[in-house]
């Protein structure tokens, strides 16, 4: 049985091999989070997957991100788990609205198929090399991506709701 590896050993290996691709490293809650160049995601994930001791062979989450006020407002978040070592890592890779294409992870993780389709469906990300990139939850003829923060949260044209029922003051100044 291989020796258990620690998150510090993984961090050192990543810094040694990918120092030019790692833009930042933080700890959020109990996750080590790396912000990386999006062009390096395949190489980094493949390294962690193939590494004899690290064995990050479980893609727990992959999802789109949108921070409208950021310099690079769109991003993908990848969360990997080494079941052997009980270690988790999170990677974020950001881009501009004009460059929403990432390389597909389906060659490493078959589960990436649906996660990438969801990111395409809801945010408009495209995944180079994806075997069947099409909408997964919304209708095919939808011409927008509903999770982008470009749309108002509420439909201001609705007249069938009473804001006072939701704890907001509406036309009548109701105070409790």
ChimeraX commands (.cxc) that place a marker at each C-alpha (Angstrom):
marker #1 position 0.00,0.00,0.00 radius 0.5
marker #1 position 1.29,3.45,-0.93 radius 0.5
marker #1 position 2.07,5.97,1.79 radius 0.5
marker #1 position -0.64,8.55,2.40 radius 0.5
marker #1 position 0.22,11.91,0.90 radius 0.5
marker #1 position -0.52,15.26,2.45 radius 0.5
marker #1 position -1.92,18.37,0.86 radius 0.5
marker #1 position 1.46,20.08,1.41 radius 0.5
marker #1 position 3.22,17.39,-0.65 radius 0.5
marker #1 position 0.70,17.82,-3.44 radius 0.5
marker #1 position 1.09,21.63,-3.26 radius 0.5
marker #1 position 4.87,21.35,-3.48 radius 0.5
marker #1 position 4.65,19.03,-6.49 radius 0.5
marker #1 position 2.21,21.38,-8.24 radius 0.5
marker #1 position 4.40,24.43,-7.57 radius 0.5
marker #1 position 7.50,22.59,-8.79 radius 0.5
marker #1 position 5.91,21.39,-12.02 radius 0.5
marker #1 position 3.38,24.16,-12.79 radius 0.5
marker #1 position 4.70,27.35,-11.19 radius 0.5
marker #1 position 4.15,29.36,-14.40 radius 0.5
marker #1 position 0.52,28.21,-14.60 radius 0.5
marker #1 position -0.53,28.84,-10.99 radius 0.5
marker #1 position -1.73,32.42,-10.58 radius 0.5
marker #1 position -2.72,32.19,-6.91 radius 0.5
marker #1 position -3.22,29.77,-4.05 radius 0.5
marker #1 position -5.65,30.30,-1.17 radius 0.5
marker #1 position -7.52,28.24,1.38 radius 0.5
marker #1 position -11.29,28.66,1.38 radius 0.5
marker #1 position -13.04,26.77,4.15 radius 0.5
marker #1 position -11.20,23.43,4.09 radius 0.5
marker #1 position -10.21,23.54,0.40 radius 0.5
marker #1 position -6.93,24.55,-1.11 radius 0.5
marker #1 position -7.93,26.63,-4.12 radius 0.5
marker #1 position -5.65,27.32,-7.06 radius 0.5
marker #1 position -6.40,29.93,-9.66 radius 0.5
marker #1 position -4.66,28.75,-12.81 radius 0.5
marker #1 position -4.29,29.65,-16.45 radius 0.5
marker #1 position -7.13,28.01,-18.34 radius 0.5
marker #1 position -4.74,26.60,-20.96 radius 0.5
marker #1 position -3.11,24.42,-18.31 radius 0.5
marker #1 position -6.17,22.67,-16.83 radius 0.5
marker #1 position -5.76,19.43,-18.82 radius 0.5
marker #1 position -2.06,19.11,-18.04 radius 0.5
marker #1 position -2.56,19.77,-14.31 radius 0.5
marker #1 position -5.55,17.43,-13.94 radius 0.5
marker #1 position -3.81,14.68,-15.93 radius 0.5
marker #1 position -0.72,15.04,-13.71 radius 0.5
marker #1 position -2.81,14.69,-10.53 radius 0.5
marker #1 position -4.83,11.79,-11.99 radius 0.5
marker #1 position -1.81,9.81,-13.20 radius 0.5
marker #1 position 0.47,10.49,-10.24 radius 0.5
marker #1 position 1.17,7.16,-8.53 radius 0.5
marker #1 position 0.85,8.52,-5.00 radius 0.5
marker #1 position -1.61,11.41,-5.36 radius 0.5
marker #1 position -4.33,9.60,-7.37 radius 0.5
marker #1 position -6.85,12.42,-7.81 radius 0.5
marker #1 position -9.25,10.20,-9.73 radius 0.5
marker #1 position -12.62,11.60,-8.76 radius 0.5
marker #1 position -14.05,14.75,-10.32 radius 0.5
marker #1 position -16.59,15.80,-7.70 radius 0.5
marker #1 position -17.67,19.09,-9.24 radius 0.5
marker #1 position -17.19,21.17,-12.35 radius 0.5
marker #1 position -19.26,24.28,-12.84 radius 0.5
marker #1 position -19.35,27.67,-14.47 radius 0.5
marker #1 position -18.73,30.94,-12.67 radius 0.5
marker #1 position -19.73,34.50,-13.51 radius 0.5
marker #1 position -18.44,37.55,-11.65 radius 0.5
marker #1 position -19.68,40.43,-13.85 radius 0.5
marker #1 position -17.48,43.10,-12.27 radius 0.5
marker #1 position -14.21,41.17,-12.50 radius 0.5
marker #1 position -11.52,41.81,-15.11 radius 0.5
marker #1 position -12.07,38.26,-16.37 radius 0.5
marker #1 position -15.73,37.73,-15.47 radius 0.5
marker #1 position -16.23,34.11,-16.57 radius 0.5
marker #1 position -14.58,31.03,-15.16 radius 0.5
marker #1 position -14.75,27.32,-14.61 radius 0.5
marker #1 position -14.32,25.65,-11.23 radius 0.5
marker #1 position -12.99,22.10,-10.96 radius 0.5
marker #1 position -12.99,20.11,-7.73 radius 0.5
marker #1 position -10.90,16.94,-7.50 radius 0.5
marker #1 position -10.75,14.30,-4.79 radius 0.5
marker #1 position -8.10,11.70,-4.03 radius 0.5
marker #1 position -10.05,8.92,-2.36 radius 0.5
marker #1 position -6.82,7.06,-1.59 radius 0.5
marker #1 position -5.37,10.00,0.37 radius 0.5
marker #1 position -8.66,11.68,1.32 radius 0.5
marker #1 position -7.50,14.98,-0.18 radius 0.5
marker #1 position -9.49,17.57,-2.08 radius 0.5
marker #1 position -8.38,20.40,-4.35 radius 0.5
marker #1 position -10.24,23.12,-6.16 radius 0.5
marker #1 position -9.08,24.86,-9.33 radius 0.5
marker #1 position -10.50,28.01,-10.90 radius 0.5
marker #1 position -9.63,29.21,-14.38 radius 0.5
marker #1 position -10.98,32.56,-15.58 radius 0.5
marker #1 position -11.48,34.09,-19.00 radius 0.5
marker #1 position -13.18,36.93,-20.86 radius 0.5
marker #1 position -16.61,36.91,-22.47 radius 0.5
marker #1 position -14.91,36.79,-25.88 radius 0.5
marker #1 position -12.97,33.60,-25.09 radius 0.5
marker #1 position -15.36,31.12,-23.47 radius 0.5
marker #1 position -13.66,27.99,-24.83 radius 0.5
marker #1 position -11.95,25.47,-22.55 radius 0.5
marker #1 position -10.45,22.07,-23.31 radius 0.5
marker #1 position -12.73,19.16,-22.44 radius 0.5
marker #1 position -11.95,16.90,-19.49 radius 0.5
marker #1 position -14.00,14.03,-20.94 radius 0.5
marker #1 position -10.80,12.22,-21.98 radius 0.5
marker #1 position -9.82,11.99,-18.29 radius 0.5
marker #1 position -13.20,11.87,-16.53 radius 0.5
marker #1 position -16.28,10.53,-18.32 radius 0.5
marker #1 position -18.41,12.37,-15.72 radius 0.5
marker #1 position -17.14,15.65,-17.16 radius 0.5
marker #1 position -19.47,15.06,-20.12 radius 0.5
marker #1 position -22.64,16.15,-18.35 radius 0.5
marker #1 position -20.92,18.78,-16.21 radius 0.5
marker #1 position -19.53,20.45,-19.33 radius 0.5
marker #1 position -22.90,20.26,-21.04 radius 0.5
marker #1 position -24.45,21.98,-18.01 radius 0.5
marker #1 position -21.79,24.75,-18.11 radius 0.5
marker #1 position -22.51,25.18,-21.83 radius 0.5
marker #1 position -26.26,25.22,-21.27 radius 0.5
marker #1 position -26.31,27.70,-18.39 radius 0.5
marker #1 position -23.26,29.91,-19.08 radius 0.5
marker #1 position -22.35,29.44,-22.75 radius 0.5
marker #1 position -18.94,27.82,-22.22 radius 0.5
marker #1 position -17.68,25.72,-25.11 radius 0.5
marker #1 position -15.43,22.70,-24.60 radius 0.5
marker #1 position -12.97,21.87,-27.34 radius 0.5
marker #1 position -13.08,18.14,-28.08 radius 0.5
marker #1 position -16.35,17.46,-26.25 radius 0.5
marker #1 position -18.13,14.47,-27.84 radius 0.5
marker #1 position -21.69,15.87,-27.75 radius 0.5
marker #1 position -21.83,19.49,-26.62 radius 0.5
marker #1 position -25.49,20.43,-26.61 radius 0.5
marker #1 position -28.00,21.68,-24.08 radius 0.5
marker #1 position -28.77,19.25,-21.28 radius 0.5
marker #1 position -31.56,20.84,-19.22 radius 0.5
marker #1 position -32.95,23.78,-21.23 radius 0.5
marker #1 position -34.75,23.62,-24.55 radius 0.5
marker #1 position -32.52,23.41,-27.62 radius 0.5
marker #1 position -33.82,26.61,-29.23 radius 0.5
marker #1 position -33.11,28.77,-26.16 radius 0.5
marker #1 position -30.97,31.69,-27.37 radius 0.5
marker #1 position -29.47,32.77,-24.05 radius 0.5
marker #1 position -27.69,31.28,-21.04 radius 0.5
marker #1 position -29.83,31.78,-17.92 radius 0.5
marker #1 position -27.19,31.57,-15.16 radius 0.5
marker #1 position -25.27,34.56,-16.44 radius 0.5
marker #1 position -25.72,37.55,-14.22 radius 0.5
marker #1 position -26.79,39.66,-17.19 radius 0.5
marker #1 position -30.47,39.36,-16.51 radius 0.5
marker #1 position -32.73,40.90,-13.91 radius 0.5
marker #1 position -33.67,38.55,-11.10 radius 0.5
marker #1 position -37.34,39.51,-11.23 radius 0.5
marker #1 position -39.68,40.24,-14.08 radius 0.5
marker #1 position -40.74,43.85,-13.52 radius 0.5
marker #1 position -43.65,43.48,-15.93 radius 0.5
marker #1 position -45.50,41.04,-13.67 radius 0.5
marker #1 position -48.65,42.38,-12.10 radius 0.5
marker #1 position -49.84,39.15,-10.48 radius 0.5
marker #1 position -47.68,39.30,-7.37 radius 0.5
marker #1 position -48.07,41.12,-4.11 radius 0.5
marker #1 position -44.65,42.09,-2.75 radius 0.5
marker #1 position -46.07,42.58,0.73 radius 0.5
marker #1 position -46.51,38.80,0.94 radius 0.5
marker #1 position -42.76,38.42,0.52 radius 0.5
marker #1 position -41.68,40.87,3.22 radius 0.5
marker #1 position -41.16,43.74,0.79 radius 0.5
marker #1 position -43.09,46.96,0.80 radius 0.5
marker #1 position -45.15,47.25,-2.30 radius 0.5
marker #1 position -47.47,50.05,-3.37 radius 0.5
marker #1 position -49.15,50.07,0.00 radius 0.5
marker #1 position -46.86,50.98,2.89 radius 0.5
marker #1 position -47.64,48.00,5.13 radius 0.5
marker #1 position -45.63,47.91,8.32 radius 0.5
marker #1 position -45.60,45.04,10.76 radius 0.5
marker link #1:1,2 radius 0.2
marker link #1:2,3 radius 0.2
marker link #1:3,4 radius 0.2
marker link #1:4,5 radius 0.2
marker link #1:5,6 radius 0.2
marker link #1:6,7 radius 0.2
marker link #1:7,8 radius 0.2
marker link #1:8,9 radius 0.2
marker link #1:9,10 radius 0.2
marker link #1:10,11 radius 0.2
marker link #1:11,12 radius 0.2
marker link #1:12,13 radius 0.2
marker link #1:13,14 radius 0.2
marker link #1:14,15 radius 0.2
marker link #1:15,16 radius 0.2
marker link #1:16,17 radius 0.2
marker link #1:17,18 radius 0.2
marker link #1:18,19 radius 0.2
marker link #1:19,20 radius 0.2
marker link #1:20,21 radius 0.2
marker link #1:21,22 radius 0.2
marker link #1:22,23 radius 0.2
marker link #1:23,24 radius 0.2
marker link #1:24,25 radius 0.2
marker link #1:25,26 radius 0.2
marker link #1:26,27 radius 0.2
marker link #1:27,28 radius 0.2
marker link #1:28,29 radius 0.2
marker link #1:29,30 radius 0.2
marker link #1:30,31 radius 0.2
marker link #1:31,32 radius 0.2
marker link #1:32,33 radius 0.2
marker link #1:33,34 radius 0.2
marker link #1:34,35 radius 0.2
marker link #1:35,36 radius 0.2
marker link #1:36,37 radius 0.2
marker link #1:37,38 radius 0.2
marker link #1:38,39 radius 0.2
marker link #1:39,40 radius 0.2
marker link #1:40,41 radius 0.2
marker link #1:41,42 radius 0.2
marker link #1:42,43 radius 0.2
marker link #1:43,44 radius 0.2
marker link #1:44,45 radius 0.2
marker link #1:45,46 radius 0.2
marker link #1:46,47 radius 0.2
marker link #1:47,48 radius 0.2
marker link #1:48,49 radius 0.2
marker link #1:49,50 radius 0.2
marker link #1:50,51 radius 0.2
marker link #1:51,52 radius 0.2
marker link #1:52,53 radius 0.2
marker link #1:53,54 radius 0.2
marker link #1:54,55 radius 0.2
marker link #1:55,56 radius 0.2
marker link #1:56,57 radius 0.2
marker link #1:57,58 radius 0.2
marker link #1:58,59 radius 0.2
marker link #1:59,60 radius 0.2
marker link #1:60,61 radius 0.2
marker link #1:61,62 radius 0.2
marker link #1:62,63 radius 0.2
marker link #1:63,64 radius 0.2
marker link #1:64,65 radius 0.2
marker link #1:65,66 radius 0.2
marker link #1:66,67 radius 0.2
marker link #1:67,68 radius 0.2
marker link #1:68,69 radius 0.2
marker link #1:69,70 radius 0.2
marker link #1:70,71 radius 0.2
marker link #1:71,72 radius 0.2
marker link #1:72,73 radius 0.2
marker link #1:73,74 radius 0.2
marker link #1:74,75 radius 0.2
marker link #1:75,76 radius 0.2
marker link #1:76,77 radius 0.2
marker link #1:77,78 radius 0.2
marker link #1:78,79 radius 0.2
marker link #1:79,80 radius 0.2
marker link #1:80,81 radius 0.2
marker link #1:81,82 radius 0.2
marker link #1:82,83 radius 0.2
marker link #1:83,84 radius 0.2
marker link #1:84,85 radius 0.2
marker link #1:85,86 radius 0.2
marker link #1:86,87 radius 0.2
marker link #1:87,88 radius 0.2
marker link #1:88,89 radius 0.2
marker link #1:89,90 radius 0.2
marker link #1:90,91 radius 0.2
marker link #1:91,92 radius 0.2
marker link #1:92,93 radius 0.2
marker link #1:93,94 radius 0.2
marker link #1:94,95 radius 0.2
marker link #1:95,96 radius 0.2
marker link #1:96,97 radius 0.2
marker link #1:97,98 radius 0.2
marker link #1:98,99 radius 0.2
marker link #1:99,100 radius 0.2
marker link #1:100,101 radius 0.2
marker link #1:101,102 radius 0.2
marker link #1:102,103 radius 0.2
marker link #1:103,104 radius 0.2
marker link #1:104,105 radius 0.2
marker link #1:105,106 radius 0.2
marker link #1:106,107 radius 0.2
marker link #1:107,108 radius 0.2
marker link #1:108,109 radius 0.2
marker link #1:109,110 radius 0.2
marker link #1:110,111 radius 0.2
marker link #1:111,112 radius 0.2
marker link #1:112,113 radius 0.2
marker link #1:113,114 radius 0.2
marker link #1:114,115 radius 0.2
marker link #1:115,116 radius 0.2
marker link #1:116,117 radius 0.2
marker link #1:117,118 radius 0.2
marker link #1:118,119 radius 0.2
marker link #1:119,120 radius 0.2
marker link #1:120,121 radius 0.2
marker link #1:121,122 radius 0.2
marker link #1:122,123 radius 0.2
marker link #1:123,124 radius 0.2
marker link #1:124,125 radius 0.2
marker link #1:125,126 radius 0.2
marker link #1:126,127 radius 0.2
marker link #1:127,128 radius 0.2
marker link #1:128,129 radius 0.2
marker link #1:129,130 radius 0.2
marker link #1:130,131 radius 0.2
marker link #1:131,132 radius 0.2
marker link #1:132,133 radius 0.2
marker link #1:133,134 radius 0.2
marker link #1:134,135 radius 0.2
marker link #1:135,136 radius 0.2
marker link #1:136,137 radius 0.2
marker link #1:137,138 radius 0.2
marker link #1:138,139 radius 0.2
marker link #1:139,140 radius 0.2
marker link #1:140,141 radius 0.2
marker link #1:141,142 radius 0.2
marker link #1:142,143 radius 0.2
marker link #1:143,144 radius 0.2
marker link #1:144,145 radius 0.2
marker link #1:145,146 radius 0.2
marker link #1:146,147 radius 0.2
marker link #1:147,148 radius 0.2
marker link #1:148,149 radius 0.2
marker link #1:149,150 radius 0.2
marker link #1:150,151 radius 0.2
marker link #1:151,152 radius 0.2
marker link #1:152,153 radius 0.2
marker link #1:153,154 radius 0.2
marker link #1:154,155 radius 0.2
marker link #1:155,156 radius 0.2
marker link #1:156,157 radius 0.2
marker link #1:157,158 radius 0.2
marker link #1:158,159 radius 0.2
marker link #1:159,160 radius 0.2
marker link #1:160,161 radius 0.2
marker link #1:161,162 radius 0.2
marker link #1:162,163 radius 0.2
marker link #1:163,164 radius 0.2
marker link #1:164,165 radius 0.2
marker link #1:165,166 radius 0.2
marker link #1:166,167 radius 0.2
marker link #1:167,168 radius 0.2
marker link #1:168,169 radius 0.2
marker link #1:169,170 radius 0.2
marker link #1:170,171 radius 0.2
marker link #1:171,172 radius 0.2
marker link #1:172,173 radius 0.2
marker link #1:173,174 radius 0.2
marker link #1:174,175 radius 0.2
marker link #1:175,176 radius 0.2
view
